[in-house]
Amino acid sequence: MITWIVIIAVVIVILFLLDREIYRYEGIHIGPRLQAWLYDRWAEKYDHDKKDGQLHDEEMLAKPLLAKLSNIPDPFILDVATGTGRLPFALTNQPEFTGHMIAVDISHGMLKQAAKKLSTHRERVELMQYDAFPLPFPDETFDVVACVEALELIGEKQAAVKELARVLRPGGILLTSRGTEESGRGIVVISAEMLTSLLQNAGFENVEITPWWRVFNRVFAHKPGTLISAGKKSLKDVLRCPQCGQADIFSRTDSSLSCKNCAKQLKIDGNGIVILR
């Protein structure tokens, strides 16, 4: 009898911890593959569940970012943890946006939803499934790096922020967010002061933290220097080959990216998503 009581108690504790991990922390402690699986399960309902937070994406994300890029005619933007493509969607709905975006996420299901939303703008947004840091791009590649509503769900925040800084061009812009104390994610929420320090330690300056909606703040920061656009680029121009490590050597077809150096091929699925795993 005591044995069964112990077993039941253990099962209840495990279920409680799983529920807490999945619904409060979105799988932060269970590794990228399992976290990707969780997001795959959530993908079709994600935008509905997050609709309150997406009501002002154009006003609070797209338009302020474009104002900061007014002197850059064709900005090259990386969106890390793009989810269902909310930032690309908000930007491509702005007539003045003429740049190109690479949107990366660990979840294929989320990227499939992004592909549907961005179907009329796919010439300006490339989608890629990729599991973890470091990012597969050379130093100083992008005019803007974004990581919205995701930084608090990354375990090694300092290393992640340094990696975002690495691929950003001098004078480039970081767009991220801070989960507030009202988000219910107490263990992963950091104060505005701590986030500012984190960004400054990674080399960023001019940190701006602005109320956005109840559970998130919008955060802009700048990499020191003067931003001079490198001109129009796409994924094949900047992606590092996962096999030989070379960059700017891919050729592209509708179904694959092929490395000209080592012949490594990366699949492009029927949704236009590049699979780099």
N, C-alpha and C positions, 0 to 999 in steps of 0.2 A: 504493500500500500504506500509506504513512504517513497519507494522507488518511483512509482507513478506520479506522485505529487511533485517530486523533484523534476521528472521529465517534463511534466506539464508546465511547471514554473520556468524551466529553461526555454521551452518553446515560446511561452508568452514573452519572455525577455527578448528573445531573438526577433520575434515579430514586431515588438515595440521598437527595437533598434533599427530594423529595416524600414519601418514606417517613418521613423524620424529621419533616417538617412535619405530616403527617397523624396519625401514630401517637404522636408524643411531644407535639406542641403543639396538636393538634386544630384545625389550620387558622388559628391566631391571626394569621399574617402575610399571609393571602391575601384578606382582605376579607370582609364579612358575607355577601354573596350566595353566594360559593363555600363559605364556612364553613357556611352554612345547607344547602347541597347535600350537604356531607359528613355533617352530622348527619341529614339526611333518609335517607341511605343506611344509617346506623347505627341508626336509631330502633327498629326491631323487635327488635334484639338488645341494646339499651342497658341495660335493666334486668337482663338476665341477666349481662351483662359487669360490671355495677356492683353485683351483689347483695351482695358482702362489705361494701361501703361503706354499704348501705342497711339492714343488719340492725338497727341501733340508732337509726333515724330518730325513732321515737316517744320513746324514752328520752332521746336526746341533743339532739333538735331541738324536737319538738312540746311535750313536757311542760315543759322549762325555759322555753320562750317563753311558754307559757300561764301559768306561775307568775309571770312578770314582768308579765303583763297581768291579774292577778287583780282589779284595780279597774276594768277596762275591760270592760263587759258585752258589747259587740258590736264587737270590734276590726276595723278596716278595714286590710287587709294587701295590699301589692304584692310579688309574687315575680318578680324579674327573672332571666331565664335559667332559667326553671322546668324546662326539659327535658321529661321525661315526667311532671312534676307530683309529684315525690317529697315536697316539703314540703306542698303542699295535701293530698295523700293522707294523710300522717302526721297533719296537723291535723284533718282531717274525720273521722278515726277516733277522735278524742277526744270523748267525750260532752259535755264541758264547753265545747267550742268552739262558739260561736254567732255568730261573726263572718262577714265576707264577704271574699273574696280576688279579686284580679285577678292572673292568672298570664300572664307575657309571655315569648315566646321568638322567636328568629329562624327556627327550623326548623318548618315546617308538619308534617313527619313526626313530630317529637317531640311536638308538641301533639296530634296525632291519637292517639298512645299515651296521653297524659294524659287525653284525652276519654274513652277506654275505661275507664281506671282510676277516673275520677271520675264515672262515669255516674250513680251513685246520689246524688251530692252536687252536681249541677250548679247547683242553685239558690243555692249558696254560693260557687261558684268560676266565674269567667268567664275564658275563654282568649282571648288575643290574639296574633297574629303581627305582630311589629314589628322592624325591622332594626337600629336603632342609637340611640345617645344623640344629642340630649337626649330625655328622656322626655316623652311628650305629655300631661303633667298639670300643673295649677297648683302653685304653691308650697304647702307645708305641707298636703298632702292626706291622707297615710296615717299611721296609728298605728304601723305596722311596715313596714319595707322590708327584704326579704331578697334576697340574691344569693349562693347557696350553690354551691361548687365551680365558680365561674365568674370570680371577680375576677382570678385569676392569668392568665386567658386574655384579658383586656382590655388592649389596648396602652397607652392613656392612663389609667392607674389613678387618678391624682390628679383628673383631670377627671371620671372616672366616679364616684368617691367623693363629690365635691362635688355631683354631680347626684343621687345617692342621698340626700344630706343635704337638698338643696333641696326634694324632694317629701315629706319627713318632717315631721310636726307637732312643735312644741316638746315636749320630753319623750319623744319617740318613740324606738323601738328599731330599731337596725340588727342584722340577723343575717346574718353572712357567714362566710367560712372562709379559712384559709391553707393552701396546699399546702406540705407539709413537704419536707425535703431528700430523703426516701425516695421521693418521688413520681416521680422520674426526669425532672422538668421543670426542670432546673437553671437554664436561662436565664430562666424566669419566676418562680421561687421567690424570695420576699423574706423576710428574717428577721422574727421577731416584733417586734423593736425598730423595724424600718423600717415595718412595717404599722401599729404603734401610732402612729408619727409621722405617717404618711400620714392616718390617721383623725383625729388631733388637728388637723392642719393644715386639715382639712375642717370643723372645728368640733365634732367628737365628743368625748365625755368618758367616763370610767369604762369603758375598754376592757378586756374580759375575754377572754383567749385560753386555751382549754382543750383538752387532748388529746382527740381524738375517735376517730379510727382511724388506722391506720399512716401514711397518706399525707396526712391533713388534720387541722388543728386547727379547732375551732369558735370563732367570734368573735362576741361581743356588744359593742355600743357604744351610747351614749345621746346623743341631741341635747339640749343644755341646755334646761331649762324644766320645766314641770309638764304631764304629759299629761292632757288633758281630751278625752274622745271627742266627735267631731262627730256621732255617731249613725250610723244605718244609711245606707250609700250603695252605689251600684253603678257600673259602668263608664259608663253613659250620663250619670250625674250629674257626672263629673269629667273625662271625656276632652276634650282640646282638639281642635277641628276642624282637620285638616291643611290645609284650604283657607282658612278665614277666621280661624283662630286663637282663636275663642271657645270657652269651656268651659261646661258645664252647660246645653247647649242641644240635646242629642240626644234624639230619640224612637226607640223600639226596636220592631221586629217580629221575627218568627222568622227572617227572611232578611236584615235590614239594620238599620243605624243611620243615621238621617237627621238632618242638621243643620237645625234650625229657622231658622237665620239665612241660610245660603247654599245650602241644599238639597243639599249634598254627601252622597253615600250611601256607606257602608262595608258591604261584603258580609259576611254571616255565613254560613259554609258549612254543609254538612250535618252536620258534627261539632259545630256550635255555636261555631266559632272565628271571631272577628272578624278580618278581614284589613285591616291598616293598613300599607300599604307605599308 
